[in-house]
Amino acid sequence: MSKIQSIGGQTLVGGLNRVFHCNHYNAHLQMSILMTQGLHDAERLLVEAVAPLIQTLKDAGYTQAQLIHEFSFCGFGKLRQETARQWVTPHSHYGESIYAYGKAHKTCFFNAGFIEGISGKYTTETHCQSIGDDADRFETQADTAANTSNYLLHDFPLNLRIPERFELDVGQAFETRVDETGIVNTVKKLPLYGDIGPRGTGLVDAFGVVLTNHFADYYNRVSYETYFTMKKTGIPIEEVCEMFIQSGHICAFNTFGGIIKSPEWHAAIEPMCDSIEDWIHGIIAVINALGWGTYRVEKIVPEKELVVRIYNSYEGVGYRRIYPKSEEKALSFLAMGAVLGLAHLFWKIDIRTKPELTHEFYIEQFNHQDNSFQVEQTHAIAAGDDYDRIVVSRD
Amino acid sequence: MADTAGYMISTTRLFGSLNHKREEKQQPTIEDALLASKLGILVAVKTDKYANFKGDFVELDDSQLNELPQVITEYFNVDLKNEISSMLVEPGASLPEINATQKNSEAKPRLGFFKRLGSFFKRKS
């Protein structure tokens, strides 16, 4: 596998940005994409957003063995070729860790796309753990080539002139004992990778969720293609945005909530925290180790407002690598959901009391309309700004 | 019947029934805001016409009404065909008051739903 590089808040492996995301985010994003089946071929989109990325890695020199290793290392499960045309994932993130509200159906589109990328052949899932099968099984079609056309069409360099923490041009003056550099270095050393050994599952159980170190470009491709399709259909833009933001909001509840409740947080970060603002700086430091870009807090008005800038946001940079500059600003859906979720974690439910993060608690407290904040994106890399800027506030 | 006919359905009753059925099948309930958002999109995907489920009542034409039970079955895994028929307010009929008794007749109406299904997404003007 290629060397892992950290540049400007992004984590590059084989030249492709990787971002940590949990099973809840992956489940809700996939459900959202699949809701649009019929408007476009959403199922194929979920497959064909992967294959070109694998082709890119092959072009960079990855062997089949290295790609299979990386499938496990990144938390997607265990992948094995059984015959010339048959593949299996006896354990997989998409087969056993995500969920759907609707009728049980096959869910391993990502795995199929990964195999398409490796084999170069059109691949379909024939069995899936999500419908009760013992393993996810896949079959390639010998006579049909996979679509591995690269969709990363534009060069877009990362911003290497990122202001230091608390040194924004119009930023608020903060004082804190929270050591961001120390936290980032500590998180990067955590064993957040799948067990690759013969008895390993290739899954990453951590912080009460199941993590993947996923392809940022995959998320961007499936989200924006679906977003454009829905807009064209005439679905109100607020509804479309909210659908995607909701996935980030759920991610914040489960992953940030899980991190804050973890023994690691208690041991390493909580001792640095004197005020609720320190807790925010602490979780922002953790976020800065996830590959999502570099988050910088611009403003905190307790109980009322949180403003965050994101340099090299994976959504903004990813957008510009796939599409021309946008006229719209509100395109960093994950970032909007995540920052909204931060405000809700601290000022709506007070995660410092470490409540049980159950589905019922999410519905009845965290996502309840009462005391909710609103979220707005005022600046966007996708639209030509130097950074994304997310404002979360309530009257 | 003309496609412009405006059938009305109480969203509180609809979501209450949907979650009641999910609870009976030991599936997690889904909050009203999320249901409203998803149903609006799903009906639009199937019919090319958006329906707003965020108010007290949703207005549906024939094609939307026809798709509604199907998308509920497909995406929320419960059969509400019979219940939806009984919830319908025919075109031209006056809307019933949704009183406390009716609201409580469905299992667990979601907290804080009524008249408060606002959006958390704020667009820059």
Interface residues (C-beta under 8 A of the other chain):
Chain A: M35 T36 Q37 G38 L39 Y101 G102 K103 A104 M230 T233 G234 I235 P236 I237 E238 E239 V240 C241 E242 M243 I245 Q246 H249 K329 A330 M336 L340 H359 I363 E364 N367 H368 Q369 D370 S372 F373 Q374 V375 E376 Q377 T378
Chain B: Q27 P28 T29 I30 E31 A33 L34 S37 K38 G40 I41 L42 A44 V45 K46 D48 Y50 T73 E74 Y75 F76 N77 R110 L111 G112 F113 R116 L117 G118 S119 F120 F121 K122 R123 K124
